[in-house]
C-alpha cells in the first residue's frame, strides 16, 4: 500500500486545491472531475508524443503526467477522490466556533459612515 500512497494523495491534493480555487463548485462534481482528469492523465501515459516526451524530461513533468501506464493506479485515484470527498464532508460537519467578534469600540475604518 505504501507504494500507492502517492496515487491516493495526488487526487486528494487536486480535489482540495480545486475547491480552494473554485469554491462554488460542488464537492461531488470536483471529486468526479479530479477522478476523470487523473484517469485521463494515466491513459495519456500509453502515448509517446513529442510534447509528452518533452514534459517527461523534467521532474515536474514526470510528476504531473507520469511516465508509464499502470491500470491499478486508476483504482487508487478513485480511492483518493472518495477519501477526499469523505474528509471534506467530515470537516464540513464539524461545529467549528464562529470567528471572534470585534471588541467594542474597534469599528472597521472602511465601514465608517456606512450605517
C-alpha positions, 0 to 999 in steps of 0.5 A: 500500500505504501507504494500507492500512497502517492496515487491516493494523495495526488487526487486528494491534493487536486480535489482540495486545491480545486475547491480552494480555487473554485469554491462554488463548485460542488464537492461531488462534481470536483471529486468526479472531475479530479477522478476523470482528469487523473484517469485521463492523465494515466491513459495519456501515459500509453502515448509517446508524443513529442510534447509528452516526451518533452514534459517527461524530461523534467521532474515536474513533468514526470510528476504531473503526467507520469511516465508509464501506464499502470491500470491499478493506479486508476483504482487508487485515484478513485480511492483518493477522490472518495477519501477526499470527498469523505474528509471534506464532508467530515470537516464540513460537519464539524461545529467549528466556533464562529470567528471572534467578534470585534471588541467594542469600540474597534469599528472597521475604518472602511465601514465608517459612515456606512450605517 
